[in-house]
Amino acid sequence: MKSVKIIGVPEHFNLPWHLAIEEGAFAERGIDLQWEDIPEGTGKMCQLLEKGDTDLAIILTEGIIKSISEGNPSKIIQEYIATPLLWGIHVGAQRSFKQLSELENTKAAVSRFGSGSHLMAYVNAKNNEWNLNDLAFEVINNLDGAKQALTDGTADYFMWEHYTTKPLVDEGVFRRLGDCPTPWPCFMLVGTDSFIQEQPNVINHILEIINLYTSEFKNIPSIDRTLANRYEQQLPDIQEWMTTTEWSQSQLRVKTLVKVQETLLDLNLITNQLPSKDFLR
């Protein structure tokens, strides 16, 4: 049995992996796929990839492209989610903010520098024509940290996946002032260079399995109820999310990679563009 470490966020996007593991699909191929949840998100996962503490990751597109451009020895193996991620823009429910425009020149909570919550704050600022040099950040590590920071005023707003934070909006912990979709497919399957070089056959087996699961995922009977129960979501929210989410079984397109790099460069988040061979398996 070949042991393989994989990491990802504890969110509904990743249920196909858990089902495949629980049903023994990887074990049947001689693969002991060991999943670890990383609630801190993409910034933390980039660190784990760089250190070689994991073999694979399901990770945000903009975060891993920035990290690889800065020397992270990893590659995109395949696109995982083909559709954009909808980032909710949240404030503490008891704070006075009522409109998105009021957040200009305030402080954003971010899980880590280089994380999606950090990078998308720049995308949102650019969309609203705010001065990027005036952005300020408070590192809060995870969703619990964001709840604390937005409630006590250590930070003013927090960007996180719309549906993951929906229960906190419903509970009156957060108030959502708007949404900001990523301008590209949101999640990639990424591997370290060493794992990709040493285990190409294992990767091919993993791809065959996960692509089968994701291609059939929406057809699983009552999968919406399974998702709602497992991730403590309201059924109508999950049903709405499923209508806007598509899983991918192909590699990230080069023109999309170029668009991400151009956007990060325009936001001064990377210093130069690199060829596609530096990013794609």
N, C-alpha and C positions, 0 to 999 in steps of 0.2 A: 504493500500500500504506500503510495507516494503522498506525503503530507504537503499541503499547499495552504499558505496563509492568505486570507483575503479580508479586507476591511471596507466598511461603508457606514453611512449614517443610519440610525435606527428609524427609518421612514418607510412609508408605504411603497415607494418606488422599488425597493429591494426585496419585496416578498417573493418574486420568482426564484431568487437564489435560495431563500429559506425553504421553500417548498421542494426544490430539487435536492437540497441536502437532506431534509427530513424524509423524503421518499426514497433515498438511497441511490439516486441517479448517478452521482459522482462515484460513490463507493463501488458501484457495479463496474466502473471503468478502472478500478484500482486507485482511486484518488480520494484521500482523506482531506476534504476541503474544510478548513477551519475558519469560520466566520467570526470576526470581532466587530462589534458596534463601536463607532467613534462619534459620540455625541458632539464633540468639539468641532467637527466638520472638516472642510477641505484643508485649511491651514495646517491642522494637526496631521492629517493624512499625508500631506506633502512631506512633512518631516519624517514620518515613519517610512515612506518610500525611500527617501534620500539616505536614511540610516540603514536601509536593508532590513528593517524590522517587520516587513510584510513582503509578500511576493506580488500581490495584486491589490487593486483598490477600485471601487466605484466612486468616482470623484468628479467634482464640477469642472466643466470644460475650461473656463477662463482661469481658474486657479491652477490647474495642472499645466496649462500652456505657459502661464507666467513662470511657474516653478521650473519647468524644463528649460525655458529660455535663460534662466539664471543658473543652470548647471545641474539640475536634478537628473541623475542618471536613470531615466525612466522613459517609456514610450506608450503612446496610445495604441492599444491592441485593437479596439473596436469602439464605435459609438454604442452607447447603451440605451439612452433615452433620446429619441429623435426630435422631440418637441421642446420648446422653451420651458424654463422654470418660471413660475409666477412668484415673484418676491413681494410679499406684503410689506408695507411700510407702517410700522407700529409705533405708538407712543403709549405711555402709561395712562390708564383709563382715567385717573384722577388729575392728570396734568391739564393745562389750559389749552394746549394746541388743538385747533379745530381744522386747519387747512394745511395742505402740503407746503404751501409757500411760506408758512411760519417757521419751517424747519431750516430755512437758509441761515447759515452762520451759527447753527447749534451743533451739538456733539452726537455723533453716531456711536452706538454700541456695536462692537465687532467681536466675533469669537476669537479671531487671531488676525494679525496682519498677513495678507496673502490669501485670506479666506474669501468665500463668496460674499459674505456680509460686508467685508471690507471693499472688495473690488466693485460690487454692485452699487455701493454708495457713490462711487465715482460715476458710474453709468447713469444713476438717477440724477446726480448733480448736473451732469452734462445735459441730460434731457430737459432739465428745468432752467438751464442757462445760469447756474450758480458759478461763482468763482471757485475753481478746484483748489486753489491755494488756501482757501479759507476753511476747508474741511478739517474737522477735528474728530478724534476717535478715543474711545474708552474700551480697552480689552476686557471682555466679560466671560470668555471661555466657552460658555454654552447657554442653552435656553434658560436654565435656572438663574444664571448670572445676569441674563438680560432682564428677567422679571424683577430681580432685585434692583438693578441699575435704573430701569425706567420708572420704578415705583419711588425710589428715594432721590431721584434727580441727578445721580452720578452721570447718567447719559440721558439724551433727550429722545432719540428714536432708534429703532432697530429693524433691520431688514432680514426677513427669514421666510422660508417657503410658506406660501399663503395657507395651505390646508393643514400643515403641521401646527401652525399657530392659531388656527381657527378656534379650537377649544378654549384658548386663553382669551380670545376676543369674546366668545360667547359667555365666558365666566366673568367678564368685566375686569380682567387683569390688564389687557391691552385694548387700545382702540386703534383700528386700522384707518389710516388717512388716504391710502391709495395703494396701487400695485405697480410693479415695474417688472415686465417680462424680460428675460435674457434675449438678446438679439440673435441667438444661435441654439443648437441642440444642447441640452443642459448637462447630461451625465455621460462620462466616458469610462470604459473598462481600461485600466492602465496597469502595466507591469514594470518591474524593475528591469533594467538592461540585462543584468546577470541572469535573472529567471527566464527572460525571453530567449537568451542565447543558449542556456543550458537545458531548457525543457520545452522545445517547440512542439513535441508530440502531445505532452500534457496540456499545453495551451489549446491545441486543436481539439482535443477531447472536451475540454471545458467549454469551448465555444459551441461545439455541436450540441451539448446538453443545454446550455443556457439559452441558445437561440431557439431551440425547440420549445422550451418552457415559455419564453417571452412571446413567440409567435402564436402560441395557443392560449396565452394567459387570460385574455378577455373572454374566452369561450368557456372557461371553467364555471360550472354551475354555482350560482350564488357567490361568486368571487367578490362581489361588491359587499356582501354581508360579512364575509370572512375578513376583508380589509378593514371594514368599519369596526368590527369587534376587536381585531388584533391591535389596531393602532388607535383605538379609543376615539373614533371619529363618528360624526353623524352620517347616517346612510346617504341622505341627499347630497352632502358635501363630497363624499367619495364618488358617487355616481356622476356628479358634475366634473370632478377631477379626471375620471376615467374617460370622459368624452373628449378631453383636450390633451390626453397623454398617449403617445405612441412609443413603443419599444422598437429598437433598431437591431438589425442583424447584419449590418455592414460597417465598413470602415468610415471614419469621418472624412468628408470630402475636402479636397485640398483648398478649394475656393472658400469653404467655411473656415478652415484653419487660417487662411490669409486674412479673412474678415476679422477674426478674433484678434490676431496679432496687430492689425491696423488699428483696431479700437483701443487696445491696451497701449499701443505706442502713442496714439492721439491723446490718451489720458495721462501720459508720462508714467505709466506703470511698468513698462519695459523700455529698454534703451535701443534695441534694434530688432529687426525681423530676421528669422532664420529659415533655412529651406525646410520643406516638408519632411525630408528624410531624418531631420533631427527630432521630429515629434512622433512620426507614425511608424509602427512596426512594419 
